[in-house]
């Protein structure tokens, strides 16, 4: 096992253990089928994406691993990433507490639809990675970076955010919590703030990006915004 694969394996183990703790400690029980289903779907989706990158684009995988608040160069982005991390945790903890105290009751079919959203969000991220091999987890420019205007980038300027937001929206639903959806309202300003800041950075520093903005008018949702 090479160094990159070892680092990825260690990070994935810690990530999955961390998510398991966020799920089952607040829930106070292992009798929580929505959590087990979500956990299985999330693990399978994440592993499939990582295995694709390990085999086909290890350099992209290495760039994506340099993410988080500590990797950002500007204070604004460090703040945004801390808010995003807190929001991600909230999307798991609030539904777990909801399950423990019975705040809301969601039909099983709706919860399973949340798992479908998680898979869909991961699939969109996969197509983004396939199209944009210089995608970074931080807002920066790679030495050979060019404007990508094909694939999902022909529809919206930030398809990665689409995939991520769909995945995040699916989490509280998959965990059977109506109250968890309120966390989305709290979390949403962070990725929007990051997106707008990223656009400003790219317009100033990436050749051809202002022209791309004119060609592809919508940031996230075609015909809306």
Backbone bond lengths (Angstrom), bond angles and torsions (degrees), N, CA, C in turn:
res aa  C-N    CA-C-N  psi(-1)  N-CA   C-N-CA  omega(-1)  CA-C   N-CA-C  phi
1 X - - - 1.473 - - 1.523 109.31 -
2 X 1.362 116.66 124.00 1.458 118.81 -179.30 1.526 110.76 -76.62
3 X 1.335 114.48 174.81 1.462 119.86 -174.12 1.528 112.05 -61.80
4 X 1.343 117.46 -43.27 1.459 120.93 -179.09 1.520 110.91 -62.09
5 X 1.318 116.71 -46.75 1.464 119.72 -179.44 1.523 111.65 -62.67
6 X 1.332 115.99 -36.52 1.466 120.06 178.32 1.526 110.44 -65.42
7 X 1.326 116.24 -45.01 1.466 120.30 178.99 1.523 111.34 -62.44
8 X 1.325 116.02 -42.45 1.463 120.20 179.12 1.518 110.64 -62.78
9 X 1.327 116.88 -44.15 1.459 121.29 -178.70 1.522 111.33 -62.00
10 X 1.326 116.17 -43.82 1.470 120.33 179.80 1.521 110.64 -63.89
11 X 1.327 116.36 -43.95 1.465 119.83 -179.24 1.527 111.32 -64.61
12 X 1.312 116.77 -39.93 1.460 119.83 -179.76 1.520 111.06 -65.63
13 X 1.337 116.77 -41.13 1.468 120.01 178.57 1.520 110.14 -60.70
14 X 1.336 116.74 -46.48 1.463 120.18 179.55 1.528 111.25 -65.05
15 X 1.338 116.95 -39.40 1.463 120.33 179.02 1.524 110.94 -61.69
16 X 1.320 116.83 -47.17 1.452 120.11 -177.32 1.534 111.48 -68.04
17 X 1.330 116.82 -37.42 1.466 119.48 176.54 1.531 110.53 -66.37
18 X 1.328 116.14 -38.72 1.460 121.08 179.05 1.521 110.71 -63.58
19 X 1.335 116.91 -45.42 1.461 120.80 179.07 1.527 110.45 -64.83
20 X 1.328 117.43 -40.19 1.466 120.63 178.11 1.526 110.69 -60.47
21 X 1.329 116.23 -40.62 1.467 120.13 178.53 1.525 110.92 -65.43
22 X 1.350 116.48 -42.27 1.463 120.34 178.87 1.519 112.04 -64.18
23 X 1.318 116.16 -28.59 1.463 120.71 -179.32 1.527 112.42 -79.75
24 X 1.325 115.48 -56.53 1.464 119.03 -164.13 1.525 114.52 -91.10
25 X 1.335 117.61 -23.56 1.473 118.31 175.97 1.524 110.85 -69.79
26 X 1.352 119.90 -51.35 1.463 118.41 176.84 1.530 113.07 -64.22
27 X 1.348 116.73 -33.32 1.464 119.77 -179.91 1.524 111.29 -68.82
28 X 1.339 116.59 -27.47 1.454 121.13 178.24 1.512 113.92 70.93
29 X 1.331 116.91 16.71 1.456 120.92 -178.78 1.523 109.64 -163.44
30 X 1.343 114.64 157.05 1.469 120.27 171.21 1.533 110.48 -97.28
31 X 1.338 115.93 -4.62 1.459 120.85 179.39 1.528 108.82 -84.40
32 X 1.308 115.68 76.89 1.457 122.51 -171.21 1.524 106.53 -152.93
33 X 1.342 116.19 81.87 1.462 119.81 -171.67 1.528 112.56 -63.48
34 X 1.352 117.61 -32.64 1.456 119.59 178.75 1.530 111.03 -62.91
35 X 1.341 115.93 -37.58 1.465 119.63 179.18 1.522 111.13 -67.47
36 X 1.326 117.08 -42.59 1.461 120.14 179.64 1.529 110.94 -64.56
37 X 1.338 116.50 -40.43 1.465 119.76 179.04 1.520 110.71 -66.48
38 X 1.335 116.23 -46.19 1.459 120.49 176.67 1.526 110.96 -57.66
39 X 1.322 116.17 -45.77 1.465 121.30 -177.61 1.530 110.51 -60.28
40 X 1.331 116.44 -43.93 1.468 120.84 179.91 1.522 111.00 -65.28
41 X 1.336 116.82 -44.00 1.464 120.59 -179.48 1.530 110.81 -66.14
42 X 1.330 116.58 -42.54 1.463 120.67 -179.33 1.527 110.82 -64.46
43 X 1.328 116.50 -44.38 1.462 120.31 178.94 1.517 110.70 -62.97
44 X 1.336 117.36 -47.62 1.457 120.99 -178.20 1.526 111.43 -61.84
45 X 1.330 116.78 -43.55 1.469 120.86 -179.32 1.521 111.00 -65.29
46 X 1.329 116.07 -45.43 1.463 120.49 -179.36 1.524 111.28 -64.37
47 X 1.328 116.59 -44.61 1.467 120.28 179.98 1.523 111.36 -63.18
48 X 1.327 116.86 -41.29 1.466 119.92 179.40 1.526 110.49 -60.67
49 X 1.326 116.53 -42.95 1.462 121.03 179.76 1.526 110.81 -66.36
50 X 1.318 117.25 -44.33 1.468 121.27 -179.31 1.526 111.17 -65.16
51 X 1.322 117.01 -42.61 1.465 120.39 -179.69 1.526 111.07 -64.06
52 X 1.320 116.24 -36.06 1.468 118.93 175.55 1.525 110.36 -61.70
53 X 1.330 116.86 -45.29 1.464 120.38 -178.88 1.519 111.50 -67.91
54 X 1.327 117.37 -39.00 1.467 120.65 178.35 1.523 109.99 -58.11
55 X 1.305 116.53 -42.03 1.463 121.09 -176.47 1.520 112.98 -80.85
56 X 1.340 117.61 -39.33 1.457 120.96 -169.09 1.525 115.60 -108.14
57 X 1.330 117.45 -25.40 1.470 118.70 -176.54 1.527 110.72 -152.93
58 X 1.340 117.53 67.25 1.470 119.73 -179.14 1.522 113.55 -62.41
59 X 1.345 117.90 -28.05 1.461 119.73 178.04 1.522 111.02 -65.98
60 X 1.325 116.63 -40.29 1.459 120.02 176.07 1.522 110.55 -63.92
61 X 1.318 116.67 -42.20 1.463 120.90 178.04 1.520 110.68 -58.85
62 X 1.320 116.54 -42.34 1.458 120.66 179.89 1.525 111.05 -63.76
63 X 1.342 116.95 -40.19 1.460 120.52 177.55 1.522 110.89 -65.28
64 X 1.338 116.51 -40.80 1.463 120.02 -178.61 1.525 111.73 -66.92
65 X 1.311 117.63 -24.76 1.461 121.12 -179.89 1.522 112.18 -75.79
66 X 1.327 117.17 -14.89 1.466 120.06 179.47 1.520 110.52 -90.22
67 X 1.304 117.30 44.79 1.449 121.56 -177.91 1.513 112.54 -102.71
68 X 1.327 115.67 -176.65 1.455 121.11 178.58 1.511 112.27 101.50
69 X 1.323 115.20 169.33 1.463 121.21 -176.85 1.526 112.20 -60.21
70 X 1.328 116.64 -39.53 1.462 120.18 -177.02 1.513 113.57 -66.97
71 X 1.345 117.33 -22.14 1.459 120.87 -177.86 1.525 112.66 -86.77
72 X 1.321 117.00 -15.68 1.456 120.05 -178.85 1.528 110.95 -74.51
73 X 1.322 115.74 143.03 1.464 120.84 -176.41 1.523 113.02 -89.69
74 X 1.343 116.65 -21.71 1.462 119.93 -176.11 1.526 110.82 -110.85
75 X 1.344 117.60 141.23 1.466 120.90 -178.39 1.530 113.39 -56.46
76 X 1.326 116.83 -37.43 1.467 120.24 -179.75 1.515 111.18 -58.35
77 X 1.331 115.98 -46.61 1.461 119.47 -178.33 1.523 111.91 -71.39
78 X 1.323 117.36 -30.82 1.462 119.14 175.74 1.529 110.07 -63.84
79 X 1.330 116.55 -41.02 1.467 120.92 177.97 1.524 110.60 -63.94
80 X 1.329 116.55 -44.82 1.466 120.91 -179.74 1.521 110.68 -60.54
81 X 1.312 117.22 -43.28 1.461 120.40 -177.44 1.530 111.65 -68.54
82 X 1.329 117.39 -33.60 1.473 119.51 175.28 1.529 110.49 -66.16
83 X 1.325 116.25 -40.32 1.463 120.21 177.38 1.530 110.47 -64.93
84 X 1.321 116.32 -40.93 1.465 120.54 -179.94 1.530 110.75 -64.07
85 X 1.331 117.06 -40.53 1.469 120.43 179.10 1.528 110.87 -64.66
86 X 1.329 116.03 -42.35 1.469 119.61 177.99 1.521 110.58 -63.99
87 X 1.337 116.03 -38.88 1.452 119.92 178.59 1.516 112.64 -65.07
88 X 1.334 116.78 -41.18 1.465 121.12 177.57 1.525 110.63 -59.30
89 X 1.317 116.14 -43.59 1.459 120.08 178.36 1.521 111.14 -64.27
90 X 1.338 116.02 -40.12 1.453 119.98 179.78 1.510 112.89 -63.49
91 X 1.343 116.70 -34.15 1.456 120.93 179.47 1.524 112.55 -66.54
92 X 1.320 117.15 -15.87 1.462 121.44 176.85 1.520 110.96 -102.31
93 X 1.320 116.33 -44.89 1.469 120.45 -174.81 1.526 111.96 -67.57
94 X 1.340 117.89 -44.20 1.466 120.26 -178.37 1.527 111.53 -61.29
95 X 1.340 119.81 -47.25 1.466 118.67 175.45 1.525 113.15 -61.14
96 X 1.337 117.44 -35.69 1.466 119.94 178.60 1.528 110.63 -64.37
97 X 1.332 116.07 -41.68 1.470 119.79 176.17 1.534 110.77 -67.18
98 X 1.324 115.71 -36.37 1.465 120.78 176.46 1.522 110.02 -58.78
99 X 1.325 116.22 -44.51 1.465 120.31 178.43 1.530 111.06 -63.28
100 X 1.317 116.19 -41.15 1.467 120.67 -177.17 1.528 111.72 -64.59
101 X 1.324 116.22 -42.01 1.463 119.83 -173.41 1.534 113.38 -103.37
102 X 1.333 116.36 -1.08 1.454 119.94 175.58 1.509 114.60 65.28
103 X 1.324 116.95 41.58 1.454 120.29 -178.54 1.530 112.42 -69.89
104 X 1.322 117.11 -34.30 1.462 119.52 -178.14 1.523 109.63 -143.21
105 X 1.326 115.73 161.97 1.461 121.41 -179.19 1.525 108.54 -132.13
106 X 1.329 115.38 118.98 1.447 121.34 -176.67 1.529 109.65 -113.22
107 X 1.340 118.89 134.22 1.468 120.90 176.73 1.528 111.36 -58.37
108 X 1.322 117.67 142.19 1.475 120.70 -179.16 1.529 113.10 -54.79
109 X 1.319 117.61 -38.03 1.463 120.04 -178.67 1.525 111.52 -62.60
110 X 1.340 116.20 -36.43 1.467 120.01 178.63 1.522 110.07 -68.47
111 X 1.347 116.63 -41.82 1.466 120.36 178.21 1.526 110.66 -60.71
112 X 1.319 117.16 -41.52 1.469 120.34 178.69 1.525 111.29 -66.60
113 X 1.340 117.06 -30.77 1.462 120.03 175.01 1.527 110.63 -63.39
114 X 1.339 116.40 -32.04 1.459 120.20 175.48 1.518 111.80 -62.93
115 X 1.337 116.61 -37.99 1.466 120.12 176.55 1.526 110.96 -64.72
116 X 1.337 116.01 -35.79 1.467 120.04 176.25 1.527 110.45 -63.18
117 X 1.330 116.62 -39.34 1.472 120.30 177.80 1.526 111.20 -62.92
118 X 1.329 116.79 -37.45 1.471 120.40 178.48 1.527 110.55 -63.17
119 X 1.323 116.07 -43.58 1.467 120.33 177.86 1.525 110.31 -65.07
120 X 1.330 116.81 -43.14 1.467 120.82 179.60 1.519 111.19 -61.87
121 X 1.338 117.08 -45.05 1.455 120.24 178.45 1.521 112.15 -60.63
122 X 1.336 116.34 -42.14 1.468 120.66 177.91 1.517 111.27 -64.88
123 X 1.331 116.73 -37.76 1.466 121.05 179.31 1.525 111.12 -64.55
124 X 1.329 116.94 -40.28 1.467 120.09 176.78 1.524 110.55 -62.97
125 X 1.340 116.47 -42.83 1.466 120.40 177.83 1.532 110.43 -61.52
126 X 1.335 116.96 -38.48 1.465 121.09 176.90 1.528 110.94 -58.52
127 X 1.336 117.56 -46.94 1.460 120.56 -179.13 1.527 110.96 -66.64
128 X 1.325 117.17 -32.13 1.469 120.41 175.68 1.524 109.96 -65.48
129 X 1.327 117.05 -46.76 1.462 120.61 179.06 1.524 110.99 -61.69
130 X 1.321 116.24 -38.68 1.461 120.55 -178.87 1.521 111.21 -65.82
131 X 1.336 116.07 -34.45 1.462 120.60 -177.49 1.520 111.85 -85.55
132 X 1.319 117.23 -35.49 1.460 121.63 -173.50 1.527 109.22 -120.43
133 X 1.297 116.56 93.36 1.463 121.42 -174.81 1.525 113.18 -80.76
134 X 1.334 117.78 -1.82 1.467 119.91 176.62 1.526 110.57 -109.12
135 X 1.322 116.78 15.42 1.464 120.53 178.59 1.520 109.96 -59.99
136 X 1.320 115.74 132.66 1.461 121.22 -177.15 1.519 110.17 -118.61
137 X 1.328 116.12 153.76 1.463 120.88 176.74 1.517 111.67 -80.69
138 X 1.336 116.96 -10.76 1.455 121.52 176.51 1.523 108.39 -118.31
139 X 1.323 116.09 161.64 1.460 119.92 178.99 1.520 108.03 -85.32
140 X 1.331 114.50 102.47 1.455 122.13 -177.72 1.524 107.64 -159.34
141 X 1.325 116.30 170.75 1.455 120.77 176.76 1.515 109.67 -111.88
142 X 1.338 116.04 132.74 1.452 120.32 171.96 1.528 108.36 -77.45
143 X 1.344 118.02 153.95 1.467 119.85 -177.70 1.528 113.42 -56.49
144 X 1.336 117.33 -34.78 1.457 121.07 -177.04 1.528 112.86 -105.98
145 X 1.324 117.54 20.28 1.462 120.43 -173.99 1.523 111.96 -71.56
146 X 1.342 114.56 136.82 1.453 122.16 176.52 1.524 108.75 -130.32
147 X 1.310 115.83 164.01 1.465 120.43 176.58 1.530 109.08 -68.15
148 X 1.319 116.75 129.77 1.462 122.70 175.48 1.524 107.21 -101.70
149 X 1.345 116.12 123.85 1.462 120.48 -178.46 1.520 111.66 -128.39
150 X 1.329 116.70 20.08 1.461 121.30 -178.75 1.525 110.12 -117.22
151 X 1.338 116.48 171.01 1.459 120.56 179.84 1.518 110.08 62.47
152 X 1.332 117.45 -138.38 1.478 119.89 -179.45 1.524 112.80 -63.87
153 X 1.344 117.05 -22.18 1.465 120.23 179.08 1.533 112.40 -72.25
154 X 1.328 116.97 -10.92 1.462 120.16 175.41 1.525 111.46 -81.18
155 X 1.323 116.75 -14.74 1.466 121.77 -178.91 1.523 111.79 -98.26
156 X 1.331 116.24 -48.00 1.463 121.92 178.95 1.532 108.29 -139.12
157 X 1.323 115.56 159.11 1.463 119.21 -175.80 1.525 112.86 -80.45
158 X 1.334 117.47 -19.35 1.459 120.15 -176.36 1.537 111.55 -133.49
159 X 1.328 116.95 64.57 1.470 119.31 -178.18 1.529 113.43 -64.74
160 X 1.337 117.28 -25.51 1.470 119.46 176.94 1.525 110.73 -60.36
161 X 1.315 116.29 -40.62 1.462 120.29 178.33 1.528 110.64 -66.12
162 X 1.329 116.96 -36.68 1.463 119.94 176.62 1.523 110.25 -58.17
163 X 1.337 115.25 -50.62 1.459 119.05 -179.95 1.511 112.43 -60.53
164 X 1.330 116.19 -43.85 1.458 119.99 -179.50 1.518 112.86 -64.54
165 X 1.331 116.76 -41.45 1.464 120.03 -178.90 1.527 111.68 -69.84
166 X 1.321 117.26 -37.22 1.467 119.98 176.31 1.517 110.04 -63.77
167 X 1.335 116.18 -43.28 1.464 120.67 177.63 1.529 110.88 -60.27
168 X 1.331 116.17 -47.68 1.470 120.21 -178.90 1.529 111.37 -63.89
169 X 1.331 116.54 -40.17 1.467 119.62 179.15 1.527 111.01 -64.19
170 X 1.326 116.11 -31.69 1.459 119.45 -179.98 1.517 113.90 -72.91
171 X 1.324 117.91 -22.40 1.462 120.76 -174.38 1.525 113.93 -62.19
172 X 1.357 119.95 -55.84 1.472 118.38 -179.27 1.523 112.31 -65.51
173 X 1.345 116.81 -30.61 1.458 119.37 177.18 1.514 110.03 -66.50
174 X 1.348 116.20 -47.47 1.465 120.52 178.71 1.521 111.47 -59.48
175 X 1.325 117.00 -29.74 1.463 121.47 -179.53 1.525 112.44 -88.40
176 X 1.344 116.35 6.38 1.455 120.75 172.33 1.500 115.77 74.24
177 X 1.342 117.05 31.58 1.467 119.71 -173.63 1.520 111.75 -126.42
178 X 1.339 115.70 117.54 1.460 119.57 171.79 1.525 110.49 -71.06
179 X 1.333 116.64 -38.24 1.458 120.32 -179.32 1.524 111.67 -64.81
180 X 1.318 116.48 -30.33 1.456 119.72 178.36 1.516 112.86 -62.20
181 X 1.341 116.33 -25.46 1.460 119.26 179.12 1.528 111.85 -65.23
182 X 1.340 116.49 -25.40 1.463 119.45 177.86 1.528 111.20 -64.24
183 X 1.330 116.41 -27.62 1.464 119.48 178.87 1.525 110.07 -63.51
184 X 1.351 116.50 -32.98 1.466 120.37 178.16 1.525 110.33 -57.43
185 X 1.327 116.47 -40.62 1.467 120.93 179.77 1.528 110.51 -61.99
186 X 1.330 115.55 -37.98 1.466 120.56 179.58 1.523 110.97 -74.00
187 X 1.341 116.03 -36.71 1.466 121.18 -175.96 1.522 112.01 -76.46
188 X 1.334 117.70 -34.39 1.462 122.05 -169.90 1.526 115.06 -52.98
189 X 1.348 120.40 -39.51 1.471 118.02 -179.86 1.529 114.07 -58.94
190 X 1.334 118.21 -30.03 1.477 119.73 -177.50 1.527 111.91 -64.30
191 X 1.359 120.25 -53.32 1.472 118.36 178.80 1.521 113.12 -66.07
192 X 1.349 118.15 -32.29 1.465 119.56 177.57 1.526 110.00 -65.90
193 X 1.326 116.48 -43.53 1.465 121.67 176.86 1.526 110.10 -59.81
194 X 1.329 116.63 -44.42 1.464 121.00 179.87 1.529 110.31 -64.10
195 X 1.325 116.45 -43.49 1.465 120.61 -179.59 1.527 111.47 -59.46
196 X 1.324 116.79 -47.50 1.460 120.54 -178.75 1.527 111.50 -65.38
197 X 1.320 116.52 -38.32 1.460 120.67 177.39 1.527 110.39 -66.28
198 X 1.334 116.00 -39.68 1.466 120.49 178.76 1.530 110.34 -64.97
199 X 1.318 117.19 -41.51 1.467 120.13 178.50 1.520 111.12 -60.48
200 X 1.311 116.48 -43.58 1.455 120.84 179.06 1.527 110.70 -61.30
201 X 1.344 116.10 -41.52 1.462 121.21 179.13 1.522 111.09 -64.20
202 X 1.336 117.04 -46.59 1.460 120.93 -177.63 1.522 111.84 -67.29
203 X 1.331 116.73 -38.62 1.464 119.78 179.25 1.528 111.41 -62.09
204 X 1.329 116.15 -31.99 1.462 120.17 -178.97 1.528 112.99 -85.63
205 X 1.324 117.57 -26.91 1.464 119.55 -168.27 1.530 115.96 -120.13
206 X 1.336 118.85 -16.87 1.465 120.83 -177.75 1.523 109.73 -106.62
207 X 1.319 116.15 117.33 1.467 120.88 -178.81 1.531 110.34 -60.24
208 X 1.322 115.76 131.80 1.458 121.00 177.35 1.515 114.71 89.87
209 X 1.344 117.49 -6.84 1.470 118.42 -176.78 1.534 112.73 -70.25
210 X 1.333 120.40 -39.38 1.474 119.00 176.58 1.528 112.31 -58.78
211 X 1.336 116.77 -37.34 1.467 120.32 177.62 1.523 110.48 -67.29
212 X 1.339 116.09 -37.58 1.461 120.58 177.49 1.524 110.67 -64.27
213 X 1.327 117.37 -38.40 1.465 121.21 177.90 1.523 111.81 -60.72
214 X 1.336 116.36 -34.68 1.459 119.90 178.34 1.524 111.04 -74.17
215 X 1.333 115.86 -34.29 1.467 120.14 -178.40 1.523 111.36 -74.00
216 X 1.342 116.63 -47.43 1.468 121.68 178.35 1.531 106.67 -107.42
217 X 1.311 116.16 104.30 1.461 120.89 -168.92 1.521 114.21 -82.06
218 X 1.326 117.66 -19.98 1.465 120.04 -171.14 1.526 110.80 -103.55
219 X 1.327 115.33 134.99 1.459 121.08 -178.53 1.536 112.30 -79.33
220 X 1.317 116.05 -50.66 1.473 120.92 -173.51 1.519 114.36 -123.88
221 X 1.336 115.97 -46.69 1.463 120.63 -173.60 1.530 109.06 -118.52
222 X 1.351 116.79 116.84 1.473 118.97 179.52 1.530 112.03 -55.11
223 X 1.334 114.47 135.72 1.464 123.44 177.87 1.531 113.92 69.00
224 X 1.333 117.49 3.94 1.464 120.80 179.89 1.525 110.81 -120.16
225 X 1.369 116.97 -62.62 1.469 120.88 -176.28 1.525 111.64 -157.17
